[in-house]
Amino acid sequence: MYRVVASRAFRAGAPQKAFGCWFNLSRSAHTLPFATLEADEISGSKPGEVYNLVQGKWTGSSIWNTLLDPLNGEPFIKIAEVGEKEIQPFVESLSKCPKHGLHNPFKSPERYLLYGDISTKAAHMLSLPKVSNFFTRLIQRVSPKSYQQALGEVQVTQKFLENFCGDQVRFLARSFAVPGNHLGQQSHGYRWPYGPVAIITPFNFPLEIPVLQLMGALYMGNKPILKVDSKVSIVMEQMMRLLHYCGLPVEDVDFINSDGKTMNKLLMEANPRMTLFTGSSRVAEKLAVDLKGRVKLEDAGFDWKILGPDVNEVDYVSWVCDQDAYACSGQKCSAQSVLFMHENWSSTSLLSKMKDLADRRKLEDLTVGPVLTFTTEAMLEHMNKLLKVPGSKLLFGGEELKNHSIPSIYGALKPTAIFVPLEEILKDGNYELVTREIFGPFQIVTEYKQDQLPLVLNALERMHAHLTAAVVSNDPLFLQEVIGNTVNGTTYAGLRARTTGAPQNHWFGPSGDPRGAGIGTPEAIKLVWSSHREIIYDYGPVPGNWEIPPST
């Protein structure tokens, strides 16, 4: 990526406090009432443009950041990227929100109903085939994945919004009461917003992660500033416009494009009461220190799958392994990073079937595609280091994609699997190398014998991130042993267990870390986006014979 300085002011007609301006402008040029572009028309000759939203106004900046098409290297999107000297309006916007939020159970409760209505309208919009296809294709343009994978992201988002229609938003703020010690006394527990908050989300799910976290923050009464990875922020910029069209007050959310250094400076100056970060462990740990622990994190996951001793449905299990490791080119925080295979599976056709399934993936339908955070060279270098471990071998892949035009700043690797002996993985000199997360179509495979489950559990205990996991077995005693000795926050268990594919109907997030964030469910929203407040009512009456007691 490279930057060019804008030679003239941004075009006129940027939206103001209401959405009517851009609604009228876009309606004449596009088939969708909220959209300012056509996903399939974005190109070097007709680049997409991404703006910032602050204090209810869409704005530009002094710098354009030009993005390259990850499939052909053509400059195709211009980002109005905010510099360090331009953050003041965003700082001021957050500072206007009080600690008690934009609404809470005692203040502006009608806004709970407002957000139920917004969710209803937005869910309906995303259910329309034309709107769904628009976002699916826009996701594919910036984070290339198969149409079905991109569509799945839109569908999960739509279902999430359906889940919080009508009264469901105010149900998130449900309180409870406990009788007191005497007449007139009761204690009430409430969910209270933080007020000004920040949301930082990654490239791999351009719609699902930011929408689910953003709406959760808004439901609970917070004022968020949202930063999505600039490589894909065009998707959420268009979604913001859809939400405005559905009634979202334009001043409720600020939306910023910036580099990491600028965002860090903004956070230090604006001092949000809570920051949700989804992304790399390195950045997560830095933010935790900089923001004095006022964070919730869903960071990296070197996610594991264990195949138990009971062998069944080899075709199905091999297909799930392929999906978990290589869908979205392995660029999921829940992707299968390591497969622990019981020796009983070694005598089956599992590995050969996994190879055949991996070989089906092709660039033409984006079942394999660009890797946006690792270069081809970096992934092959890591592979070569692994192959120096005694007993290691290449199972399949290990080559650059053929006949592609993916720019060199990205990666282009065939789905790859490396076998590493379990005993070698556990050696101090190898463990960190083997468990390094490669955010691409890359996995480790190993085998354990009947009496080696304790070694497997030892390997899992030493891991740092505990997001998703799968225990593929219908043996209840085996499941009990593995689940009872592990901590991953989202663990699938049973013959059909997987590591990926998290929908909107269950908790998704890490465990074992008090900073861990969840997403998607009422429990996740309340945990991440509100805190507990206790109010103790004590009306009296004071007993008629009461006298001042002795000092204590």
N, C-alpha and C positions, 0 to 999 in steps of 0.2 A: 504493500500500500504506500501511497505517497500523497503529499499535500500540495495543493495549489492555492494561492491567495485569490479570493474573489476580487474581480476587477470592477465590480459595480455593486450597488445596493441590491438586496434581495427583492424579488419581484413584489409588486404591490398586490394587495388583496389578501394578505395573511389574515387568518381569523382573529377576531377581537373577542370581546367578553362573551358573546353568544355565538352559536354555530351557524347562524343564518348566512353570514358572509361567505364562508367556504362552501356551505350547502349550495348557494346559488351559483357560485363560480364553478364548482365541480359538476353540478348537474348538467350543465350544457356540454361538457366534454366527456363525461363518463356515464356508464349505465348504472352505476351504484351511487346513491345519493350522498354518501359520505366520502367516497374515494377521490383522491387527487391524482391517481395514476392508474395505468393498466399493467398488471403484472407481466403479461407476455410481451409488452411493448418496450420494457426497459432495455436500453442498449447504449452503446457509445454515442450514437447519433441522437438518442432521446433518453438521456439519463434520468433516473429517479432522483428526487430531492427530498431530504429529510430535515425537518425543522425542530426547534426546541419550543417547549411550552412553559411559560413562567408568568405567574400572576394573571392567568386567564388569557394570555396573548401568545399566539404563535410568532416566534421570532427567529432571526438568523444569527449569524456571528461574523466575525472578521475573517474567518478561515473556513475554507472548504476542505474536507478530507475526502479524497476520491477513492472509491473502492473498486477493486478488480473483480470481474465476474469469475467465480471460482471454477467455472467449467472451461473458459476460453481465454481468460486474462484480459479481456476488454474492459476499460474503465466504464462503469455503467451506473454507479450511484454516487451522488454528491451529498456529503453530510455536513450540515452546519454545526461545526464542532466548537464548543465553548472553550475559550482559553482561560488561563489562571486569572487574568485581569478582568474577565467578564462574568465572574461568578456572583457578584454582589446582589443582583436582582433575585437570584435563587436563595441566597442566604437570607435576604430580607423577607422573602415569601415564607420560608419556613419559620422565621422568627415571629411572624404575625400569628402563628397558631399557638394557643396556650397549651399548657401541660394537660389540661383536662379535655383537650380535643375539640373537634368540630361538633360532636354530639356525644352524649353519654346518657345513662338512664334518667338523669335529672335535668338534662339540657337538650333542647331541640329533639325530643324523641321522635318527632315526625320524620326525621331523616332516616331512621331505620326503615320506615315504610317507603320512603323515596328510593332507597337502594334495593328494596324488594322489587319495585316497579322497574328500575333500570335493568336489573338482572332479567326480569321477564322479557323486556323488549330486546335486550342484547341476545338472549338465548334464542328468541324467535328469529332475529336477523341471521344468526349463525346457522340456523336450521334451513335457511333458504339455499337451494343448490347453487345459485349464482354467487351468493356471498361466501358460502363454504368453499367453492372452487377458487374464488379470488384469493382467499387467504392460503389455501393449499398450494396454489401455484406461486404465490409470493414467498412462502416458506421455501419451496423448492429452488427458487432463484438465488437465495442467499445462503441457505444451509442445505445443499443438495442431498435429498433422500428420496426414496421411492414415493410415488404418488400416494400409495396406501399408508405409508408411514406418516407423511405430512398431513394427510386427511385425518388420520387417527388423532393427531394433535389437536386439530380443529374440533373434532367430535368430542374429545375429552373436555375441552374448554366449554363447548356448548352445553354438555351435560352438567358440568360444574355450575354454570349459570342457572340452569334449570333447577338445580338443587337448592338455590337460594332465592327463589321467587317468593312473592307474596309475603307472608309473615315469617318466613324462615330467617331473615336477617335479624329481626328483633328477638327471635328465639335464641340467637347466639348470645344475647345479653341477659339471658334468664338469671334471676337472682335466687337466693334461698334465705330462709329465716330460721333462727333457732330461739326457742323460748329462753327468757332471761332468768334471773335469780329471784325476782319479785315482780309484783304487778306493775305494768307499764314499761318493763324492760324487755327488749328484743334485740338480737344481733342479726344484721342482714349482710350477706356477702354479695358483692357486685363485680362484674367485669368492667374494667375501666381502661379507656384508651391511653396511649402514651402521648398523643398530641403530634408533634412534628417527628416524622420518621423517614427513613431512606430505604430504598429497595434497589439492590444491584443484582442483575441476572445475566446468565451466560448466553452463548450463541446457539447452543445445540437444540433448545426448544424455544424458538423466538416468540411464540404466542402463548403456549400453555403455562410455562413457569411465571412469566411476568403478569399475565392476567389473573391467575389464581392467587398469587401473593398480593397483587395490587388490590383486587376486590376484597380480599380478606382484611387488609389494612383499612380500607374505606368502610367496610361493614361495621367495624368496631369503633369508628369515630376518629381515626387518625387522618393527618394531612401528610401524604407521602410525596417525596421526590423520587422519581423512577429513572434509573439508568440501566439501559439494556446494552449489551455488547454492540458497539457501533457497526460491526460486520453485518448485523441482522436487525438493527433497530428500526429499519423501514417498516417491518411487519407490525411492531407495536405502535409506531406512529400512526399507521392507518387504523389500527384497532382503537387508539385513543379517539380518533375522529368518529368512529362508529359509536363509541360510548357517549360522546357528546351528542351525537344524533339521537341517542336513546335517552337523553335527559341528564347525563352526568354534568353537574355544574363545572364550568370550565376552570374555576379557581380552586377546585378541590384537589387537583393533582398537578404537580410540575413534572415535566419530562425533559431530560437533558441528554445531550450527546457530548462526550468528552473523553479524553484519555484518562488512564488510571491516576496519574499524578494530579491532574486537575480535580478529579472527583475526590481524591483524598484530602486535598486542600479545602474543598467545599465542606466536607464532613467535619474537618477540624474547626472550621470557622462557624458553621451553622449549628454544630453540636446537637444533632437529632437525638431524641430520647431513646430511640432504638433503631438499629440498622439490620436489615435482613440481607445476608450475602449468600448467593449460590455460585459456586465456582471452585477455583483451585485452593488447595490447603495452604499454600504459601501465602496467598493474598489474605485468606481467612485469618490466619494467625497474626498477620501484620495489623489487620483491622481490629482484631480483638485487643491488641495492646494499645493501638492509637486511640480507640474509642472507650478505653477503660472498662472493657467487658460488656458494654451495652450493645451486644450483638446477638443475633441468632444465625446459625451457620448450617448450610447444607453443602459441605465441601466434597472433596474428591472421594471416590470409593473404588478400592481394589476389590471388586465384588467376586465372591466365590460361589461355586456350585459343587456339591458332593453327590455323587451317584452311590447309593447304598448297595448292599449285597444282593438285594432281590432284583433280578433282571426281568424287565417286562417292557413291551411296546418299544422295541429298539428304534423303529422308524420314527415314532412320535418323539421320543427323547432326543434323537439326533437332530430332528427338525427344530425342536425348542433350543437346543444348544447352538445351532446355527443362527437362529433369530436373536438369541441373547448376546452372542458374541459379535455378530456382523451386521445386523439391521442398523440403519443410519451410519454405516461404515464404522460401527463400534463407538460412535460418539454420543454415548449415553452415560450419565453418571451411574447408571445401574447395569451397565454392560458386563457380561460375564468375562472376568479377567483371568480367572484360573479355574480349571476343572479338575477336581480330585475324583478319580475313577477307581471304584473298587475292582479288584482283580477279576471278579466274575464278569465284568463288562469287557475285559480285554480279549476274551475268546469270542466275542460277538462281532458283528460287522459295524459297530458304532463308529469307529474312527474312519472307516472307508466311506460310510454314509455321510459323515460330516464333511469329508473332503469333496464328495460328489455334490453336496448341497452348496458348499462354498464355491465350487467351480461354476455353478449356475449363475452366480451373481455377475452382473455386467454393468458397465458404465452407461450403456444406452438407456436402460430403464432406471438408473440411479439406485439399483440394489447394492451397488458399491460405488463410491464416489470420492470427491475431494475430502481430505483430512485438513481441517482448518487451523489446528494448533501444533501439528508436527509436520516437518518436511519429510519427503521420501527418504532423503539421506539420513535423517535422524532416526527414523524407524529401522532402517536397514543396519545402521550402526549398532543400535540396541540389540537387534536380532543376532548380529555377529558376536557380540559380547556374550550373549546367552549360549550360543553354540560352542563357546570355549569351555563351558562348564562340563566336567566329565559326565559322559552318558547322555548328554543332550543331543537332540536331533530335530531336524525340520520335518514336520508331519505333512504340511502342504503350504502353499503360498510362498512368501519370502521373495517376491519379485515385484518390480514396478508394473503398474497397469500398462497395457499395450495401447498404442494408437490413441493417446489422449492429448489434450491441449490444456491440461490443468497447469496454472502458473507455478513456478518453482517455489514460491513462498508458501505453498500448500503441499500436502502430501498426496501421493497416488500409489497405493499399495494394494496388492491382491490380498484377500482374506488369508490371514497367516496364523498358524498354530505351531508352537514349539514344545516338544516334550522335554521335561527336565525331571530327573529322578527325585523322588521325595526326600531321600537322605541328603542329596546335594542342596535342595532348596533350604533345608534347615541349617546348613552350615553358615556361621557368622559371615564369612567372606562372600557368600552368595545371596543371602536372604534379601538384602536391600535391593540388589540388582533384579532378582526375579520378581519381586513384588512392586517394582516401579510401575505406576500406572501409565500405560500408553493409550492416549485417547484416540484410538483408531481401530482398524480391523485386525486386532492382534490379541492372542490369548496364549496362556500357558496351560499345558496339559500334563498331568502326572498320574501315577498309579499308586494305590496303597493296598497292602495285603490285609487279610482278615484281622490280624493282631496289631495292625499299625494305625488303627483309628486314633489312639492317643497322640501319635506323631502329627496326624492331620490337625487335631484339636490344638496342639501346641503351635502349629503354624498359624492357625487362625487367631490364637490368643496374642501373638506377637504383632499382628497387623494394627495399623494406626487408625484407619477409617473403617466405620462400621455402618454402611448404608444398606445395601441389599444383599441377599443371600438366598440360596435354594438348596433344599435337602430333598433329593429325588429318591423317595422310598415310600413304600406303604407298610413298612415294618414299624409298628408302634414303639418297640423298645429301642430301635435304632434312632428313630426320630426323637424320642425322649432324651437319649444320650447326647445327641448333637445339639438340639435346641437348648437343653439345660446347661450346656457348656460354651455357649456363644452369646453374642450380644447384638447382632445386626438389627437395626431398627425396623426394616421391612424384610421379613424372612418368609419365603414361600416353602411349604412342606407338603410332600405327597408325590405321587407318580407324575403329576402334571406341573410340578413346581418349576418356576422360572425365576430369573433375576430381573427381567425387564417387563415392560408393558403395563406399568402402574396406571390404573384408571383413576377416576375421580371418587370412587366409592370406598376407598380405604386409605388409611394413613400411609404417607410416603415420607420417609425422613430417617436420619441416623439415630442411633441409640448409644448409650454409654458416655455421653458428653452433655453436661448441663447447658451448653450453648446450642445444642442440636435443635434444628428447626424442622417442622413438619409442613405438609402442604395438602390441601384438597378437602379435608374433612372439618366438621365443626370443632372437633378437639384440637386439630392443628391450628385453626384460625384463632381460637381462644388462647392457646398456649403462646403463639408467636405474637399476636397483635393486641393483646390486652394483658392487664395485670389485675391481681385481686385487690379489691378495696372492701374493707369491713366498716359498716356504719352501725353503731350501737345506739339504739333509741332508748331513752330512759325518761319517760314522761312523768312518772309518779303515779299516784299521789304519794307524798311523804306521809308516813304513818302519823295519826293524830297525837299520839303520846310520845313522839320522837323528841329526844333531848340531845344536846351536844355531848358527845362521848369524851372520855379522857383522851389525851394526846397519845399517839402511838408512833 
